[in-house]
Amino acid sequence: MEIYCTRPRCHRPQNLFPDLDDQAILRTVQQKYCTACGMPLILVGRYLPTKLLGRGGFGAAFLARDRYTPGMRQCVVKQFQPSGNLSSTQLQLAQDLFEREAVVLEEIGHQNEQIPELYAFFQLPVPGMHAGVEDQFFYLVQEYIKGQNLEEELVQKGKFSEPEVLEVLQETLIILKFVHSKGIIHRDIKPSNIMRRYDGKIFLLDFGAVKQVTNTTPGKASTGIYSLGFAPPEQMSGGQVFPSTDLYALGVTIVMLLTGQQEVTQLFDVYNNQWIWRSQVTVSPRLANILEKMLLSAANQRFQSAQDVLDALAPTPSIPTTQINPHQSGAQSQPQPQKQSLTSTKRPFSLIEILSGAAFSGFEGGVIALALFSILKSSSITLAASAVILTIIIFAQTRRWIEKWDLLIIPAISFAVVFFIPLLHRDLTSTQIVIIPVAAGLVALAITALFRLIYKLLSILL
């Protein structure tokens, strides 16, 4: 097993311990030390960092395993690592921000399933790399969200469609509505801090820059922690922050996703002091107007709450028709209830889902064709029947009736039925029974990947 050293300037942080591949030893060993710098590797005797996830201005994040849980649960270990030569005041501020994240996660992480839950927070004193010096490290351990953040999605797939950004916008607003109700301003909304788990659920990450406003004196300046390009004027100037401060940053995030622009500074005209994104996208006027209002410079001119934006996004109800009873003079007209159409928020298919679905359809089509040909002995009838069944299978995938583990379970069962029932594979060898469905799956996968590549190229060119 490999354990990653969390000492900031360790020159060889990867440490391989073959004996820890034995689960009994892994759960009982007292401690392991970095072979390069001597840093204790099993944090507080419990957490084993295995991979560096990333480094920021004030810390580093590691993927880790919790050996005190039955399944060796994965988690994220964040370490306080201020970079650069900070003054004592700046260092204390950075440490306060790190501790504040732990406090906020403890308060709200278990109340909202779309915010990572806090598992632990601790200080770890360890011998320094020089004799007689002791280092102090601070760690927090939180829930691991397996998926991609929106910055990674943007790099991978390019610009988002309007339905895709509407899903992100609405889900994030729902989270912000909860966060703001607790008197908390996130203050660092950006694509890298919004995570989409592999099942499609949106999460809000990184509460290290949060601002508690409930106990703040009105007009008191906030700390100058923000991400350039996403922070509105009141935050950049160190002034008081509001819920609309987060809404501004969320508006910038959505514009980035719509335009596919990975550098936020390319979307702002400094000379004219305005955002320049409308000409790069085609969206409905209502969404465009909502985003323009979220991006206004003056905090009091933006939407004042996440609920205000959600209300603006909600479909406008049709004007009710009225009926007048001709037999009753002066009778009051009664509005007739009408059904309201809802904005579609169906989760789009990811690239992994598209390719795995293609492989599943090809494999399953091959298995079905084998069985039908063995029974019918007619190529034309087999082809027609297989096409009908395959069409039904693909339709079921588009409706998400078949997804996730179904893509493995159904082929396994159908293949086993064909393989073990002689009637369904007459005149075929065992090798042919295996090769034909696998080849069909690979062909379907290759064709799907080729068409997707052609579509992406045409999208860019046109």
C-alpha positions as CSV (number, residue, x, y, z in Angstrom):
1,M,0.0,0.0,0.0
2,E,1.2,3.5,-0.8
3,I,0.9,6.3,1.8
4,Y,1.5,9.9,0.9
5,C,3.5,12.1,3.3
6,T,1.7,15.3,4.2
7,R,4.8,17.3,5.2
8,P,4.7,20.4,2.9
9,R,8.2,20.3,1.6
10,C,9.0,16.6,1.7
11,H,11.1,15.9,-1.4
12,R,9.8,12.3,-1.8
13,P,6.3,12.0,-0.3
14,Q,5.3,8.7,-1.8
15,N,6.0,5.8,0.5
16,L,5.3,2.1,-0.4
17,F,4.7,-0.4,2.3
18,P,3.9,-3.9,0.9
19,D,3.1,-5.3,4.4
20,L,0.1,-3.0,4.6
21,D,-1.6,-4.9,1.8
22,D,-2.4,-7.4,4.5
23,Q,-5.7,-6.1,6.0
24,A,-4.9,-7.5,9.5
25,I,-1.6,-5.6,9.6
26,L,-3.1,-2.5,8.1
27,R,-5.7,-2.3,10.9
28,T,-3.3,-3.0,13.8
29,V,0.0,-1.4,12.9
30,Q,0.8,1.4,15.3
31,Q,2.5,3.9,13.0
32,K,4.5,4.3,9.8
33,Y,7.0,7.0,9.0
34,C,8.0,8.8,5.8
35,T,11.3,7.3,4.6
36,A,12.4,10.7,3.3
37,C,11.6,13.1,6.2
38,G,10.4,11.0,9.1
39,M,6.9,12.5,9.2
40,P,4.3,10.3,10.9
41,L,2.1,9.0,8.0
42,I,-1.0,7.5,9.8
43,L,-2.6,10.7,11.1
44,V,-3.8,10.4,14.7
45,G,-3.4,6.7,14.2
46,R,-6.5,6.6,12.0
47,Y,-6.3,8.3,8.6
48,L,-4.0,7.1,5.8
49,P,-3.4,9.7,3.0
50,T,-2.9,7.9,-0.3
51,K,-3.0,10.6,-3.0
52,L,-2.5,14.4,-3.3
53,L,-5.7,15.9,-4.6
54,G,-4.5,19.5,-4.9
55,R,-2.9,22.5,-3.2
56,G,-4.2,26.0,-2.7
57,G,-3.1,29.2,-1.0
58,F,-3.7,28.0,2.5
59,G,-3.8,24.3,2.3
60,A,-3.5,20.9,0.6
61,A,-6.1,18.2,0.2
62,F,-5.4,14.5,0.2
63,L,-7.5,11.4,-0.6
64,A,-7.3,9.2,2.4
65,R,-8.7,6.0,3.9
66,D,-10.2,5.7,7.4
67,R,-9.0,2.5,8.9
68,Y,-11.4,2.7,11.8
69,T,-14.4,2.1,9.5
70,P,-15.4,-1.4,8.3
71,G,-15.0,-0.7,4.7
72,M,-11.9,1.6,5.0
73,R,-14.0,4.5,4.0
74,Q,-12.5,7.1,1.6
75,C,-12.4,10.7,2.9
76,V,-10.6,13.9,2.2
77,V,-7.9,15.2,4.6
78,K,-7.2,18.9,4.3
79,Q,-4.1,20.3,5.8
80,F,-3.4,23.9,6.8
81,Q,-0.4,24.9,4.6
82,P,0.0,28.6,4.2
83,S,2.3,29.5,1.3
84,G,4.7,32.4,1.0
85,N,6.2,34.6,3.7
86,L,3.2,35.6,5.8
87,S,3.3,38.0,8.7
88,S,2.1,36.9,12.0
89,T,-1.2,38.7,11.4
90,Q,-1.7,37.1,8.0
91,L,-0.8,33.6,9.4
92,Q,-3.3,34.0,12.2
93,L,-6.0,35.1,9.7
94,A,-5.2,32.0,7.5
95,Q,-5.4,29.7,10.5
96,D,-8.7,31.3,11.5
97,L,-10.1,30.7,8.0
98,F,-9.1,27.1,8.1
99,E,-10.7,26.6,11.6
100,R,-13.8,28.5,10.4
101,E,-14.3,25.9,7.6
102,A,-14.3,23.1,10.2
103,V,-16.8,25.0,12.3
104,V,-19.1,25.6,9.4
105,L,-18.9,22.1,8.1
106,E,-19.7,20.8,11.6
107,E,-22.7,23.1,11.8
108,I,-24.3,22.5,8.4
109,G,-22.6,19.5,6.8
110,H,-24.9,17.0,8.5
111,Q,-28.0,19.1,7.8
112,N,-27.7,19.3,4.1
113,E,-26.7,16.3,1.9
114,Q,-25.2,18.5,-0.8
115,I,-22.5,19.9,1.6
116,P,-19.6,17.6,2.6
117,E,-19.9,16.3,6.2
118,L,-17.1,17.0,8.7
119,Y,-15.6,13.8,10.2
120,A,-12.7,15.2,12.3
121,F,-10.6,18.3,13.1
122,F,-7.3,18.0,14.9
123,Q,-3.9,19.6,15.6
124,L,-0.8,17.4,15.1
125,P,2.5,18.4,16.6
126,V,5.5,16.5,15.0
127,P,9.3,16.7,15.3
128,G,10.6,19.1,12.7
129,M,13.2,18.4,10.0
130,H,15.8,20.2,12.1
131,A,16.9,19.1,15.6
132,G,15.0,20.8,18.5
133,V,12.3,22.2,16.3
134,E,8.6,21.1,16.5
135,D,6.1,21.6,13.7
136,Q,2.4,22.2,14.2
137,F,0.0,21.0,11.6
138,F,-3.8,21.4,11.5
139,Y,-6.1,19.0,9.7
140,L,-9.7,18.6,9.0
141,V,-11.3,15.4,7.6
142,Q,-14.4,15.6,5.5
143,E,-16.7,13.5,3.3
144,Y,-15.2,12.5,-0.1
145,I,-17.4,13.4,-3.1
146,K,-16.5,11.1,-6.0
147,G,-17.0,13.0,-9.2
148,Q,-15.8,16.0,-11.2
149,N,-16.0,19.7,-10.3
150,L,-17.4,22.0,-13.0
151,E,-14.0,23.4,-13.9
152,E,-12.9,19.8,-14.8
153,E,-16.1,19.3,-16.7
154,L,-15.6,22.6,-18.6
155,V,-12.1,21.5,-19.7
156,Q,-13.3,18.1,-20.8
157,K,-16.6,18.9,-22.6
158,G,-16.5,22.5,-23.5
159,K,-19.4,24.9,-23.3
160,F,-22.6,23.8,-21.5
161,S,-26.1,24.0,-23.1
162,E,-28.9,26.1,-21.6
163,P,-30.7,23.1,-20.0
164,E,-27.3,22.0,-18.5
165,V,-26.6,25.4,-16.9
166,L,-30.2,25.7,-15.7
167,E,-29.7,22.4,-13.8
168,V,-26.5,23.6,-12.2
169,L,-27.9,27.1,-11.4
170,Q,-31.1,25.8,-9.8
171,E,-29.3,23.1,-7.7
172,T,-26.6,25.5,-6.5
173,L,-29.3,28.1,-5.6
174,I,-31.1,25.6,-3.5
175,I,-27.8,24.9,-1.6
176,L,-27.1,28.7,-1.2
177,K,-30.6,29.3,0.0
178,F,-29.9,26.8,2.9
179,V,-26.4,28.3,3.5
180,H,-27.7,31.9,3.6
181,S,-30.5,30.9,6.0
182,K,-27.8,30.0,8.5
183,G,-26.3,33.5,8.3
184,I,-23.3,32.3,6.2
185,I,-21.9,33.8,3.0
186,H,-19.7,31.3,1.1
187,R,-17.6,34.1,-0.6
188,D,-15.8,31.8,-3.0
189,I,-18.3,30.4,-5.5
190,K,-16.6,29.3,-8.7
191,P,-16.6,26.2,-11.0
192,S,-13.9,24.4,-9.1
193,N,-15.9,24.6,-5.9
194,I,-19.1,23.1,-7.4
195,M,-18.8,19.3,-7.7
196,R,-21.0,16.9,-9.6
197,R,-21.0,13.5,-8.1
198,Y,-21.1,10.5,-10.5
199,D,-24.8,10.1,-9.9
200,G,-25.4,13.7,-11.0
201,K,-26.0,15.3,-7.6
202,I,-24.5,18.8,-7.2
203,F,-22.4,19.6,-4.1
204,L,-20.9,22.9,-2.8
205,L,-17.3,22.7,-1.6
206,D,-14.6,24.7,0.1
207,F,-16.1,26.7,3.0
208,G,-12.6,28.0,3.9
209,A,-13.5,31.6,3.0
210,V,-16.9,31.7,4.6
211,K,-18.2,34.8,6.4
212,Q,-20.5,34.6,9.4
213,V,-22.8,37.7,9.0
214,T,-25.1,37.1,12.0
215,N,-22.7,38.4,14.5
216,T,-21.0,41.0,12.3
217,T,-21.3,44.6,13.0
218,P,-23.1,46.4,10.1
219,G,-20.5,48.0,7.8
220,K,-17.6,46.0,9.3
221,A,-15.0,45.2,6.6
222,S,-14.6,41.6,5.6
223,T,-11.3,39.9,5.1
224,G,-9.8,40.2,1.6
225,I,-10.2,36.5,0.6
226,Y,-11.6,35.9,-2.8
227,S,-11.0,34.5,-6.3
228,L,-10.1,37.2,-8.8
229,G,-12.8,37.6,-11.4
230,F,-15.6,36.0,-9.4
231,A,-15.7,38.6,-6.6
232,P,-18.0,41.6,-6.9
233,P,-16.7,45.2,-6.1
234,E,-17.9,45.1,-2.5
235,Q,-15.8,42.0,-1.8
236,M,-12.7,43.1,-3.7
237,S,-12.7,46.4,-1.7
238,G,-12.9,44.6,1.6
239,G,-16.4,45.9,2.3
240,Q,-19.3,44.1,3.8
241,V,-20.6,41.0,2.0
242,F,-24.2,39.9,1.4
243,P,-26.1,37.0,-0.1
244,S,-26.0,38.9,-3.4
245,T,-22.2,38.6,-3.2
246,D,-22.5,34.8,-3.7
247,L,-25.1,35.3,-6.4
248,Y,-22.7,37.5,-8.4
249,A,-20.0,34.8,-8.2
250,L,-22.6,32.2,-9.2
251,G,-23.6,34.4,-12.2
252,V,-20.0,34.6,-13.3
253,T,-19.7,30.8,-13.0
254,I,-22.8,30.2,-15.2
255,V,-21.5,32.6,-17.8
256,M,-18.2,30.7,-17.9
257,L,-20.1,27.4,-18.4
258,L,-22.3,28.9,-21.2
259,T,-19.4,30.4,-23.1
260,G,-17.0,27.6,-22.6
261,Q,-14.4,30.2,-21.6
262,Q,-11.9,28.8,-19.1
263,E,-10.3,32.2,-18.3
264,V,-12.9,34.4,-16.5
265,T,-10.9,37.6,-17.3
266,Q,-11.6,37.1,-21.0
267,L,-15.3,37.8,-20.3
268,F,-14.9,41.2,-18.7
269,D,-14.2,44.4,-20.5
270,V,-12.1,46.4,-18.1
271,Y,-12.2,49.6,-20.2
272,N,-16.0,49.8,-20.3
273,N,-16.4,48.0,-16.9
274,Q,-18.9,45.4,-18.2
275,W,-19.3,41.7,-18.9
276,I,-19.1,40.8,-22.5
277,W,-20.7,37.3,-22.9
278,R,-24.1,37.8,-24.6
279,S,-22.7,37.8,-28.1
280,Q,-20.9,34.4,-27.5
281,V,-24.0,32.4,-26.6
282,T,-27.6,31.8,-27.7
283,V,-29.9,31.6,-24.7
284,S,-33.5,32.5,-23.9
285,P,-34.1,36.2,-23.1
286,R,-35.3,35.3,-19.6
287,L,-32.1,33.5,-18.6
288,A,-30.0,36.2,-20.1
289,N,-31.8,38.9,-18.2
290,I,-31.5,36.9,-14.9
291,L,-27.8,36.5,-15.4
292,E,-27.4,40.2,-16.2
293,K,-29.1,41.2,-13.0
294,M,-26.9,38.8,-11.0
295,L,-23.8,40.4,-12.5
296,L,-24.7,44.1,-11.7
297,S,-21.9,46.0,-9.9
298,A,-24.1,47.4,-7.1
299,A,-25.1,44.9,-4.5
300,N,-28.5,46.4,-3.9
301,Q,-29.4,46.2,-7.6
302,R,-28.9,42.4,-7.8
303,F,-31.3,39.7,-6.6
304,Q,-31.2,39.9,-2.8
305,S,-31.6,36.2,-2.2
306,A,-31.3,32.8,-3.8
307,Q,-35.1,32.4,-3.6
308,D,-35.5,35.6,-5.6
309,V,-33.5,34.0,-8.5
310,L,-35.4,30.7,-8.2
311,D,-38.7,32.6,-8.4
312,A,-37.4,34.4,-11.5
313,L,-36.4,31.1,-13.1
314,A,-39.8,29.5,-12.4
315,P,-42.0,29.3,-15.5
316,T,-44.5,32.1,-15.8
317,P,-48.1,30.8,-15.3
318,S,-50.5,31.3,-18.2
319,I,-53.1,34.0,-17.8
320,P,-56.3,32.2,-16.6
321,T,-59.3,32.3,-18.8
322,T,-62.6,33.4,-17.4
323,Q,-66.1,32.2,-17.9
324,I,-69.3,34.2,-17.3
325,N,-72.6,32.6,-16.5
326,P,-75.0,34.3,-18.9
327,H,-77.9,33.4,-16.6
328,Q,-76.5,35.4,-13.6
329,S,-76.4,39.1,-14.1
330,G,-73.2,40.6,-12.7
331,A,-71.9,37.1,-11.8
332,Q,-68.2,37.1,-10.8
333,S,-66.0,35.4,-13.3
334,Q,-64.2,32.4,-12.0
335,P,-60.6,31.7,-13.2
336,Q,-60.2,28.2,-14.7
337,P,-57.1,26.4,-13.4
338,Q,-54.6,25.6,-16.0
339,K,-51.6,23.2,-15.8
340,Q,-48.2,24.8,-15.5
341,S,-45.4,23.6,-17.6
342,L,-42.2,22.9,-15.7
343,T,-38.7,23.7,-16.9
344,S,-37.0,20.4,-17.7
345,T,-34.1,19.6,-15.4
346,K,-33.5,16.1,-16.6
347,R,-29.8,15.3,-16.0
348,P,-27.8,15.1,-19.3
349,F,-25.9,12.0,-20.1
350,S,-22.1,12.1,-19.3
351,L,-19.5,10.9,-21.7
352,I,-19.0,7.8,-19.6
353,E,-22.7,7.0,-19.6
354,I,-22.9,7.4,-23.4
355,L,-19.9,5.1,-24.1
356,S,-20.9,2.5,-21.5
357,G,-24.5,2.5,-22.9
358,A,-23.1,2.0,-26.4
359,A,-21.0,-1.0,-25.3
360,F,-23.9,-2.4,-23.4
361,S,-26.2,-2.1,-26.4
362,G,-23.7,-3.7,-28.8
363,F,-22.9,-6.6,-26.5
364,E,-26.6,-7.2,-25.7
365,G,-27.5,-7.0,-29.4
366,G,-24.8,-9.7,-30.2
367,V,-26.2,-12.0,-27.5
368,I,-29.8,-11.6,-28.7
369,A,-28.8,-12.1,-32.3
370,L,-27.0,-15.4,-31.4
371,A,-30.0,-16.7,-29.6
372,L,-32.5,-15.7,-32.2
373,F,-30.5,-17.1,-35.1
374,S,-30.0,-20.5,-33.4
375,I,-33.8,-20.7,-33.0
376,L,-35.1,-19.2,-36.2
377,K,-32.4,-20.2,-38.7
378,S,-33.2,-17.1,-40.8
379,S,-30.8,-14.2,-41.2
380,S,-33.5,-11.7,-42.3
381,I,-36.0,-12.5,-39.5
382,T,-33.2,-12.5,-36.9
383,L,-31.9,-9.1,-38.1
384,A,-35.4,-7.6,-38.0
385,A,-36.3,-9.1,-34.5
386,S,-32.9,-8.1,-33.1
387,A,-33.3,-4.5,-34.4
388,V,-36.7,-4.2,-32.7
389,I,-35.4,-5.5,-29.4
390,L,-32.3,-3.3,-29.6
391,T,-34.4,-0.3,-30.3
392,I,-36.4,-1.0,-27.1
393,I,-33.2,-1.4,-25.1
394,I,-31.8,1.9,-26.4
395,F,-35.1,3.7,-25.7
396,A,-35.1,2.3,-22.1
397,Q,-31.6,3.8,-21.6
398,T,-32.7,7.2,-22.8
399,R,-35.5,7.1,-20.3
400,R,-33.0,5.9,-17.6
401,W,-35.0,2.8,-17.0
402,I,-31.7,0.9,-17.6
403,E,-28.6,2.5,-16.1
404,K,-25.6,2.1,-13.7
405,W,-25.4,-1.6,-12.5
406,D,-28.1,-2.7,-14.9
407,L,-25.5,-2.2,-17.7
408,L,-23.5,-5.1,-16.1
409,I,-26.2,-7.3,-14.6
410,I,-28.4,-7.6,-17.6
411,P,-25.6,-8.6,-20.1
412,A,-24.2,-11.1,-17.5
413,I,-27.6,-12.8,-17.0
414,S,-28.5,-12.9,-20.8
415,F,-25.0,-14.2,-21.7
416,A,-25.2,-16.9,-19.0
417,V,-28.7,-18.0,-20.3
418,V,-27.4,-18.3,-23.9
419,F,-24.2,-20.0,-22.9
420,F,-25.7,-22.7,-20.7
421,I,-28.8,-23.5,-22.8
422,P,-27.7,-25.5,-25.9
423,L,-30.8,-24.6,-27.8
424,L,-29.7,-21.0,-27.9
425,H,-26.2,-21.6,-29.4
426,R,-26.5,-24.5,-31.7
427,D,-23.6,-25.0,-34.2
428,L,-21.5,-22.4,-32.3
429,T,-18.3,-23.1,-30.3
430,S,-17.8,-21.6,-26.9
431,T,-15.2,-19.2,-28.3
432,Q,-17.7,-17.9,-30.9
433,I,-20.3,-17.4,-28.2
434,V,-17.9,-15.1,-26.3
435,I,-16.2,-13.3,-29.3
436,I,-19.3,-12.3,-31.2
437,P,-21.0,-10.3,-28.4
438,V,-17.7,-8.7,-27.3
439,A,-16.9,-7.7,-30.8
440,A,-20.4,-6.2,-31.3
441,G,-19.9,-4.2,-28.1
442,L,-16.5,-2.9,-29.2
443,V,-17.8,-2.0,-32.6
444,A,-20.8,-0.1,-31.1
445,L,-18.4,1.7,-28.7
446,A,-16.0,2.7,-31.5
447,I,-18.9,4.0,-33.7
448,T,-20.4,6.0,-30.9
449,A,-17.0,7.6,-30.0
450,L,-16.4,8.4,-33.7
451,F,-19.8,10.1,-34.1
452,R,-19.3,12.0,-30.9
453,L,-15.9,13.3,-32.0
454,I,-17.4,14.4,-35.4
455,Y,-20.3,16.1,-33.6
456,K,-17.8,18.0,-31.3
457,L,-15.7,19.1,-34.3
458,L,-18.7,20.4,-36.2
459,S,-20.0,22.2,-33.0
460,I,-16.6,24.0,-32.8
461,L,-16.4,24.8,-36.5
462,L,-20.1,26.0,-36.9
